[in-house]
Amino acid sequence: MMKLFTLTVMAGTLLAAVTQAATPNSGHAGHDAHAHHTPMQAETVDHGHSLFHLGADWRTQAGGPFRLEELAGRPTIITMIYGSCTTACPVLVNDARRIDRAVPEAIRDELQVVIVSFDPARDTPERLADYAADYEVDPERWQFLHGDPADIRTLAAMLGVRYRDNGDGTFDHSNVVTLLDAQGRIVERNEGLARPVEPIVEALVKLRGTRQAAGMAAW
C-alpha cells in the first residue's frame, strides 16, 4: 500500500514538472486562469483525405485572413489547444516546438507549424499573438489560428481530436500532435504529452528522401 502511494505521488510530481517546464513565463493574465483538464482519447483518422479541402476562413495571430490550402507545398505540424489551459496545452505547444527544433535545418526551413484554438470566444487573434510571443517562435513559420466554431469542429474531426466545453472556461480534449504532408494528408500522429519526437522527425526525413529519390521537388 505504501509503495502504491509513493508511486502515485511521484507520478503527480513528474507531470507537474513537465507542465511547468513547458509553460513559458508570462504576465498575460488569461494564460493561467484555468488548470483543469481531462484527456480524451483521439479518434481514428483517414490518412487519404486532405485537410486543404475544408475551405474554411481563419484568422492568424496577426489578424490576417488564412486558409489551410496556403500550407500546400510544405509539411506541417498541427495541434489544437485553448489559451487559458495551463496543463496539457502548454505541453502540446512545447511538443510541437521540440519537433521543430529536432528536425535537420534543411527541413526546418520548410516546416510549418499550426496551432488552432478551440476556444474562439476567448482566444481572439490579439490574445493568440500574446500567446505566440510567450513561446518566442518564428512568426514566419508558426501560425496560431482563430476560427468559427463549426469550422473548428470540422477540423478537429479530420484530425481525430475530441473536445468538449465544460462551461467554466475549461475544455476536456485529446492531446494530439499531427504531421501533414505537402498535400495536407495525415502522415504521423503523436498522441499523449511529452512524447518522443523521433517518429515524426523520422517521418519528415522519409517524406523528403522519398521525393528526392523519385527526382521530385523536396516536398
Sequence and secondary structure as in RCSB ss.txt:
>XXXX:A:sequence
MMKLFTLTVMAGTLLAAVTQAATPNSGHAGHDAHAHHTPMQAETVDHGHSLFHLGADWRTQAGGPFRLEELAGRP
TIITMIYGSCTTACPVLVNDARRIDRAVPEAIRDELQVVIVSFDPARDTPERLADYAADYEVDPERWQFLHGDPA
DIRTLAAMLGVRYRDNGDGTFDHSNVVTLLDAQGRIVERNEGLARPVEPIVEALVKLRGTRQAAGMAAW
>XXXX:A:secstr
 HHHHHHHHHHHHHHHHHHHHHS     GGGGSB    B       TTSBGGGS   EE TTS EE GGGGTTS 
EEEEEE TTB SHHHHHHHHHHHHHHHS HHHHTT EEEEEES TTT  HHHHHHHHHHHT  TTTEEEEB  HH
HHHHHHHHHT  EEE SSS EEE  EEEEE TTSBEEEEEESSS  SHHHHHHHHHHHHHHHHTT    
